[in-house]
Amino acid sequence: MTHHLLSMATATPPHAITQHDSAQLAFELLPPSKPDPRSLAALYRTTRIRSRGSVLLEQADDTGSQQSFFLPAMSADDRGPTTRARMTQYEAEAPLLAEIVATAALEQAGMLAADVGHLVTCSCTGFSNPGIDLALMQRLNLSAHVSRTHVGFMGCHGGFNAMRVASGLAAADPKAVVLTVAVELCSLHFQYSNQGDQLVANAIFADGASAVVGANGPRALAASAPSWILSHQASAVLPDSADCMSWSVGDNGFAMRLSPRVPQVIAGHLAPFVDTTLARCGLTRHDVGSWAVHPGGPRVLSCVEEALALPAESLRVSRDVLTEHGNMSSATIFFILERLRRQAAPLPCVALAFGPGLTCELALFTDAPPPAA
């Protein structure tokens, strides 16, 4: 596997809400049996998140961030907007954010819309058909003959599967440019629930989008900027973990289930998976120059750090992205990779993410193709 990443771009909605204001808004929206406001504010503080972007925010001023999509629950049975209403909002907002990052990524790579041969899209926060892939084709004026593949409803590790698809397309068509776009509007799925895992999900998820331009063969060699090379990927479903994380479609949005066992399960199985994968590439943990770990939350980052015995500051960029933007599901890993790439972080770089399954995904980035087998 060799897939040259020629450019990366990220974007968040125009408006963001501070975590303090977000806790206050959540308290106003929840049903009458809501938690104590001090307890809710404490929960939001433990996320270590400072602010989160949302396409639902209409303005931000001295009175706080304003939105009108979610209204305070009128009764204990009020669960907020229907899934249909949330999907209508997704159809209106997702293509715009996707277009912004796709345009930026193409410009950074020095590519034109006419250069794109394959389009890979990724999202788990909305459904429509025709979807964001076709909307992007029209907005970017891509050729009607561009192949489209959508990676949907996979969760926080979905971006890794999108990279896997892009890499396979580039390998099969070395002359082509592959555009990969992940867009997630998690704020559409705020849950009017007092269940602990739902409160946590309300407190950590946010909106964002990312795009990557990749190529192999002549296109990669002709690139003006140095590229990171996706050299290897691996996946593992961790044992006895199917009940740890889920993302289900309900009548009032998508409900996230997060078991408190997630960090424990990851800690118990991560090191063997990482070590075995690196060994296949002739590497050990000591050879890794930088780490990009999807910030499912502060505890996940801490357990990864401890399980892999990583040096202090190894996950600083992952923590910074969580603090500044929250968890943007599949798009988040590209925010981390983009920063590391911009900072000229040392390679090889190992990226990790976790999703329903409980699934662990790993991607290895190098500055040169792996030696022939």
Disulfide bonds with the S-S distance in Angstrom:
none
